[in-house]
Amino acid sequence: MSVPDLAIAIPARYGSSRFPGKPLAEIGGRSMLSRVVDVAKRAVVLSGVTDLSIFVTTEDKRIAEHAEEIGVPCIMTPENCATGSDRVLAALRQLDHWPDFIINLQGDAPFTPPSVLRAMFEAYTANPGAQVITPAQVLSWADLDRLRDSKKKTPFSGTTVTVDESGNALWFSKAILPAIRNEEALRKESTLSPVRQHLGLYGFRTDALEKFCALAQGVYEKLEGLEQLRMLENGMPVQVVEVSLPEGTLHAGIDTPEDLKRAEKFIKTHGEITL
């Protein structure tokens, strides 16, 4: 069997309405983008695929110049790309050769454990027919309690996913799914809850990425603000890869200056993520 051609794309948009210049913001003395690029490079080492390509794609020359400074290729893409997935596709269309499978690693996700990307590549290598692969973690009861607490202040933070017996996604939601009856009894039976938290990372077979970006926004995608619901609404299967992270791990993206402060605090308390 031939070895699949793999890649990691890092869409890094300067013009965020909530946090302009976000990829260049520093966390612990290093830019957010440099941290994300480091995650990608460590994932390559873990995966053992020496020719796996990494590139940044952006709409802004300041980010392109910083990408050159930190030694990673950058592809300029239009300002009006609706999502990170659209930006990745716009970058691919400038390449002479497309990879078989590409992970969209958002430029605001510096705490993504490299082992998660490796798990996604391994899942695709084992099942090259998969159109979309995304990771999720089964939450401990303590992490579920933390998610519930965070939703009291920011109800649209954190996404959960339910899966079928084959490991394909049934539904994604900003609500906590499933609702749990007899929770007290379940807590005594296991340290793990029945809730899976989605890590917000996608790997696409590149023909599936092109198909996805051509689809119109779905009804539920608009309601929940989750682009992955467009896949389910149009019958695109999404394979969920189960990953295991240490309890209390920070793996959400950084959307606001307040998130940046939490990230700084996390590094001071826990140190760098190396998994």
C-alpha positions as CSV (number, residue, x, y, z in Angstrom):
1,M,0.0,0.0,0.0
2,S,1.4,3.4,-0.9
3,V,2.1,6.0,1.8
4,P,-0.4,8.8,1.7
5,D,0.7,12.4,1.0
6,L,0.0,14.3,4.2
7,A,0.1,18.0,5.1
8,I,-0.7,20.5,7.8
9,A,-2.2,23.9,6.9
10,I,-2.3,26.7,9.5
11,P,-4.8,29.4,8.5
12,A,-3.8,32.6,10.4
13,R,-6.1,35.6,9.9
14,Y,-4.9,39.0,11.0
15,G,-8.3,40.8,10.7
16,S,-10.2,39.2,13.6
17,S,-13.0,41.5,14.8
18,R,-12.7,40.3,18.4
19,F,-8.9,40.2,18.5
20,P,-7.1,42.0,15.6
21,G,-3.5,40.7,15.0
22,K,-4.2,37.6,17.1
23,P,-1.6,35.2,15.5
24,L,1.1,37.7,16.4
25,A,0.1,38.1,20.0
26,E,2.7,36.8,22.4
27,I,2.1,34.0,25.0
28,G,5.0,33.5,27.4
29,G,7.4,35.5,25.2
30,R,6.6,33.7,21.9
31,S,4.0,34.6,19.2
32,M,0.9,32.5,19.1
33,L,1.7,31.6,15.5
34,S,5.2,30.3,16.3
35,R,3.7,28.1,19.0
36,V,1.2,26.6,16.5
37,V,4.0,26.0,14.0
38,D,5.9,24.3,16.7
39,V,2.9,22.0,17.4
40,A,2.8,21.1,13.7
41,K,6.6,20.4,13.6
42,R,6.4,18.2,16.7
43,A,3.5,16.3,15.2
44,V,5.6,15.6,12.1
45,V,8.3,14.1,14.3
46,L,5.8,12.0,16.3
47,S,4.2,10.8,13.0
48,G,7.5,9.7,11.6
49,V,6.6,11.1,8.1
50,T,9.6,13.0,7.1
51,D,8.2,14.6,3.9
52,L,5.0,15.8,5.6
53,S,4.5,19.5,4.5
54,I,3.6,22.4,6.8
55,F,2.5,25.8,5.6
56,V,0.8,29.0,6.9
57,T,-1.9,30.7,4.9
58,T,-3.0,34.3,5.6
59,E,-4.5,37.5,4.2
60,D,-2.0,39.8,5.8
61,K,1.6,40.6,4.9
62,R,2.5,41.2,8.6
63,I,1.7,37.5,9.3
64,A,3.5,36.4,6.1
65,E,6.6,38.3,7.2
66,H,6.5,36.7,10.6
67,A,6.1,33.3,9.0
68,E,9.3,33.9,7.0
69,E,11.0,35.0,10.2
70,I,10.1,31.7,12.0
71,G,11.0,29.6,8.9
72,V,7.7,28.3,7.6
73,P,6.3,28.7,4.1
74,C,3.3,31.0,3.7
75,I,0.6,31.3,1.0
76,M,-1.3,34.5,0.7
77,T,-5.0,34.1,0.3
78,P,-8.0,36.5,-0.2
79,E,-9.3,38.6,2.7
80,N,-12.8,37.4,2.2
81,C,-12.4,33.7,3.0
82,A,-15.4,32.9,5.1
83,T,-13.7,30.2,7.3
84,G,-10.4,28.6,8.0
85,S,-11.4,25.7,5.8
86,D,-12.1,28.1,2.9
87,R,-8.7,29.7,3.4
88,V,-7.0,26.3,3.3
89,L,-8.7,25.4,0.1
90,A,-7.8,28.8,-1.4
91,A,-4.1,28.0,-0.5
92,L,-4.3,24.5,-2.0
93,R,-5.6,25.9,-5.3
94,Q,-2.2,27.7,-5.7
95,L,-0.3,24.5,-5.4
96,D,0.8,22.3,-8.3
97,H,0.3,19.2,-6.2
98,W,-2.4,18.5,-3.7
99,P,-1.8,16.2,-0.7
100,D,-4.2,13.3,-0.1
101,F,-5.1,14.5,3.4
102,I,-4.6,17.8,5.1
103,I,-5.2,18.9,8.7
104,N,-6.5,22.3,9.3
105,L,-4.7,23.5,12.4
106,Q,-6.0,26.9,13.3
107,G,-3.5,29.6,14.0
108,D,-5.2,30.4,17.3
109,A,-4.8,26.9,18.8
110,P,-1.3,26.9,20.4
111,F,-2.2,24.3,23.0
112,T,-3.1,21.5,20.7
113,P,-1.1,18.4,21.7
114,P,1.0,17.1,18.8
115,S,-0.2,13.6,19.7
116,V,-3.7,14.6,18.6
117,L,-2.5,15.4,15.1
118,R,-0.6,12.1,15.0
119,A,-3.7,10.2,16.0
120,M,-5.6,11.9,13.1
121,F,-2.9,11.0,10.6
122,E,-2.9,7.4,11.9
123,A,-6.7,7.2,11.5
124,Y,-6.5,8.4,7.9
125,T,-3.7,6.0,7.1
126,A,-5.8,3.1,8.5
127,N,-8.9,4.3,6.7
128,P,-8.0,6.4,3.6
129,G,-11.6,6.4,2.5
130,A,-12.5,8.7,5.4
131,Q,-13.7,12.1,4.1
132,V,-13.3,14.1,7.4
133,I,-11.5,13.1,10.6
134,T,-11.8,15.1,13.9
135,P,-10.7,14.4,17.5
136,A,-12.7,14.3,20.7
137,Q,-12.0,13.5,24.3
138,V,-14.3,11.5,26.6
139,L,-14.5,13.8,29.6
140,S,-13.8,12.8,33.2
141,W,-16.6,13.9,35.6
142,A,-14.2,16.6,36.9
143,D,-13.6,18.0,33.4
144,L,-17.4,17.8,32.7
145,D,-18.0,19.9,35.8
146,R,-15.4,22.4,34.6
147,L,-17.2,22.6,31.2
148,R,-20.5,23.1,32.8
149,D,-19.1,25.9,35.0
150,S,-17.5,27.6,32.0
151,K,-20.9,27.6,30.2
152,K,-22.5,29.5,33.0
153,K,-20.4,32.5,31.9
154,T,-19.8,31.8,28.2
155,P,-22.6,29.4,27.0
156,F,-21.1,29.1,23.5
157,S,-17.7,27.9,24.7
158,G,-16.9,24.2,24.3
159,T,-18.5,21.9,21.8
160,T,-19.7,18.3,22.4
161,V,-20.2,15.5,20.0
162,T,-22.1,12.2,20.0
163,V,-21.0,9.2,17.9
164,D,-22.5,6.1,16.5
165,E,-21.2,2.5,17.0
166,S,-18.7,3.0,14.1
167,G,-17.2,6.1,15.6
168,N,-18.9,8.5,13.1
169,A,-20.4,11.7,14.4
170,L,-24.1,11.8,15.0
171,W,-24.2,15.5,16.1
172,F,-22.2,18.4,17.3
173,S,-23.6,21.0,19.7
174,K,-22.7,23.9,21.9
175,A,-25.1,22.3,24.3
176,I,-23.8,19.5,26.5
177,L,-24.8,16.2,24.8
178,P,-26.1,13.8,25.9
179,A,-28.3,14.8,28.7
180,I,-27.6,12.4,31.6
181,R,-30.2,10.7,33.8
182,N,-29.2,8.9,36.9
183,E,-25.9,10.8,36.9
184,E,-25.2,10.1,40.6
185,A,-25.2,6.4,39.9
186,L,-23.0,6.7,36.8
187,R,-20.4,8.7,38.7
188,K,-20.0,5.7,41.1
189,E,-19.6,3.3,38.2
190,S,-16.9,5.1,36.2
191,T,-14.4,7.9,36.4
192,L,-15.4,8.9,32.9
193,S,-18.6,10.6,31.9
194,P,-20.6,9.8,28.7
195,V,-19.8,13.2,27.3
196,R,-17.2,13.8,24.5
197,Q,-15.8,17.2,24.0
198,H,-14.8,18.1,20.4
199,L,-11.3,19.5,20.0
200,G,-12.2,21.7,17.0
201,L,-9.6,20.3,14.7
202,Y,-10.3,18.9,11.2
203,G,-8.5,16.7,8.8
204,F,-9.9,16.5,5.3
205,R,-9.4,14.3,2.3
206,T,-8.7,17.1,-0.1
207,D,-11.5,16.2,-2.5
208,A,-13.9,16.3,0.5
209,L,-12.6,19.7,1.5
210,E,-13.4,21.0,-1.9
211,K,-16.9,19.4,-1.7
212,F,-17.5,20.9,1.7
213,C,-16.5,24.4,0.8
214,A,-18.8,24.4,-2.2
215,L,-21.9,23.6,0.0
216,A,-24.2,26.3,1.2
217,Q,-24.4,27.0,5.0
218,G,-26.9,24.7,6.7
219,V,-29.8,25.7,9.0
220,Y,-28.3,24.2,12.1
221,E,-24.8,25.4,11.2
222,K,-26.2,29.0,11.3
223,L,-28.1,28.4,14.6
224,E,-25.2,26.8,16.5
225,G,-22.3,28.6,14.7
226,L,-20.6,25.2,13.9
227,E,-19.4,24.7,10.4
228,Q,-19.1,20.9,10.9
229,L,-22.9,20.7,11.1
230,R,-22.9,21.6,7.4
231,M,-21.1,18.3,6.8
232,L,-23.8,16.3,8.7
233,E,-26.6,18.2,7.2
234,N,-25.3,17.2,3.8
235,G,-24.7,13.6,4.6
236,M,-20.9,13.8,4.8
237,P,-19.6,11.3,7.3
238,V,-17.2,12.6,10.0
239,Q,-15.0,10.1,11.7
240,V,-14.3,10.9,15.3
241,V,-11.0,9.9,16.7
242,E,-11.0,9.4,20.4
243,V,-7.9,11.0,22.2
244,S,-6.9,11.1,25.8
245,L,-5.5,14.2,27.4
246,P,-4.5,14.9,31.0
247,E,-7.3,16.1,33.2
248,G,-7.6,19.9,33.2
249,T,-5.7,20.3,29.9
250,L,-6.3,23.6,28.1
251,H,-7.0,22.7,24.5
252,A,-9.5,25.4,23.3
253,G,-8.5,28.1,20.8
254,I,-7.8,31.7,21.8
255,D,-10.6,34.0,20.6
256,T,-10.3,37.1,22.8
257,P,-7.7,39.0,24.8
258,E,-9.3,37.4,27.9
259,D,-8.5,34.0,26.5
260,L,-4.9,35.2,26.0
261,K,-4.7,36.1,29.7
262,R,-6.0,32.6,30.7
263,A,-3.4,31.1,28.4
264,E,-0.6,33.1,30.0
265,K,-1.8,31.9,33.4
266,F,-2.0,28.3,32.2
267,I,1.6,28.3,31.1
268,K,2.8,29.8,34.3
269,T,0.9,27.2,36.3
270,H,1.3,24.1,34.1
271,G,4.2,24.7,31.8
272,E,4.3,23.8,28.1
273,I,2.2,21.1,26.5
274,T,4.5,18.4,25.0
275,L,2.1,15.4,24.5
